[in-house]
Amino acid sequence: MISSLKNIQSTLSDHATTIQTVFNKHAQAYDQTRRGLIPPYDPFYGTVSQLLRAHLSGPIRVLDLGAGTGLLSGMVLSAFPDASVTLIDLSEAMLERARERLSDHVEAVTFRVGDYAHASLGGPFDAIVSALSIHHIAGEGKLALFRQVFQALQPGGIFINADQVAGSSPEIEAHYRKNWLERVIAAGVTEETLAGARERMLADRMSPLADQLRGLAEAGFTQVNCWFKDFSFAVYSGRKLD
Ligand SMILES: C[S@@+](CC[C@H](N)C(=O)[O-])C[C@H]1O[C@@H](n2cnc3c(N)ncnc32)[C@H](O)[C@@H]1O
């Protein structure tokens, strides 16, 4: 456990507790399963860095929602060495791995343990980013989160979410799932890794992409766009005007 982490909440919902428990359990093996379980790994994460570079420069302040082991935060710090990054996550064990990963950036990183769907996000931030986390929140909760994210952004800031989305019909959802399984098996993912992924996926609450883009616009974001899409994997963003 991380003693230096600031625990921002004392009570969690049942669903948040489930997420916390399952990610604490899988934190140790998490990083080594990433490329196998995310077929479009490079363009998926790479699009986030590209979007940040296209819109921002200098010593930016970044919030990473559901930062986990710090994979995305590490990429942000590679692209923006002067950035300061706040990582928030329900799982202390995941953040413990993040602290190890980011040990060369101790001055630049802040860790918060808690549920970002119910915490004050703080800020203002120049960018709020997230990868593979917001899909754990059900539809209405996502829309409420988008409003909080909008409030926490500096005017001129950007929100970027790299995530998995639900198919817009049962048939499309079935294609997404079949395609993912074929690709992870072709990548040589073991039965044990697959079983761990399936256990984590029980906590998923994916929503269709169109609903999320509409929710961003309703929250006040402009230039809302999906930049990357590969079956269920999508990277979208919205800007808060100056
Ligand atoms: C699949 S991992 C992704 C981690 C990291 N962003 C990455 O790309 O590797 C999802 C993370 O989101 C966290 N998470 C899910 N819902 C959350 C919430 N409401 N508040 C804080 N963290 C949450 C989980 O604890 C987990 O560490």
The ligand as an SDF file (V2000), in Angstrom:
LIG
                    3D

 27 29  0  0  0  0  0  0  0  0999 V2000
   -8.1140   -1.0570  -17.5270 C   0  0  0  0  0  0  0  0  0  0  0  0
   -7.3670   -0.0500  -16.2900 S   0  0  0  0  0  0  0  0  0  0  0  0
   -6.5940    1.2340  -17.2540 C   0  0  0  0  0  0  0  0  0  0  0  0
   -5.3980    1.8130  -16.5640 C   0  0  0  0  0  0  0  0  0  0  0  0
   -4.5920    2.7980  -17.4040 C   0  0  0  0  0  0  0  0  0  0  0  0
   -5.3680    3.9930  -17.7070 N   0  0  0  0  0  0  0  0  0  0  0  0
   -4.1030    2.1560  -18.6700 C   0  0  0  0  0  0  0  0  0  0  0  0
   -4.3940    2.6620  -19.7720 O   0  0  0  0  0  0  0  0  0  0  0  0
   -3.4050    1.1260  -18.5680 O   0  0  0  0  0  0  0  0  0  0  0  0
   -8.7520    0.7940  -15.5930 C   0  0  0  0  0  0  0  0  0  0  0  0
   -8.4030    1.5640  -14.3230 C   0  0  0  0  0  0  0  0  0  0  0  0
   -9.4760    2.4640  -14.0400 O   0  0  0  0  0  0  0  0  0  0  0  0
   -9.6920    2.4640  -12.6410 C   0  0  0  0  0  0  0  0  0  0  0  0
  -11.0530    2.9350  -12.4060 N   0  0  0  0  0  0  0  0  0  0  0  0
  -12.2180    2.4740  -12.9370 C   0  0  0  0  0  0  0  0  0  0  0  0
  -13.2610    3.2000  -12.5330 N   0  0  0  0  0  0  0  0  0  0  0  0
  -12.7520    4.1640  -11.7080 C   0  0  0  0  0  0  0  0  0  0  0  0
  -13.3350    5.2410  -10.9660 C   0  0  0  0  0  0  0  0  0  0  0  0
  -14.6550    5.4710  -10.9860 N   0  0  0  0  0  0  0  0  0  0  0  0
  -12.5180    6.0320  -10.2240 N   0  0  0  0  0  0  0  0  0  0  0  0
  -11.1660    5.8150  -10.1980 C   0  0  0  0  0  0  0  0  0  0  0  0
  -10.5640    4.8090  -10.8910 N   0  0  0  0  0  0  0  0  0  0  0  0
  -11.3520    4.0000  -11.6380 C   0  0  0  0  0  0  0  0  0  0  0  0
   -9.4190    1.0290  -12.2110 C   0  0  0  0  0  0  0  0  0  0  0  0
   -9.1340    0.9400  -10.8380 O   0  0  0  0  0  0  0  0  0  0  0  0
   -8.2420    0.6680  -13.1040 C   0  0  0  0  0  0  0  0  0  0  0  0
   -7.0050    0.9240  -12.4930 O   0  0  0  0  0  0  0  0  0  0  0  0
  1  2  1  0
  2  3  1  0
  2 10  1  0
  3  4  1  0
  4  5  1  0
  5  6  1  0
  5  7  1  0
  7  8  2  0
  7  9  1  0
 10 11  1  0
 11 12  1  0
 11 26  1  0
 12 13  1  0
 13 14  1  0
 13 24  1  0
 14 15  1  0
 14 23  1  0
 15 16  2  0
 16 17  1  0
 17 18  1  0
 17 23  2  0
 18 19  1  0
 18 20  2  0
 20 21  1  0
 21 22  2  0
 22 23  1  0
 24 25  1  0
 24 26  1  0
 26 27  1  0
M  CHG  2   2   1   9  -1
M  END
$$$$
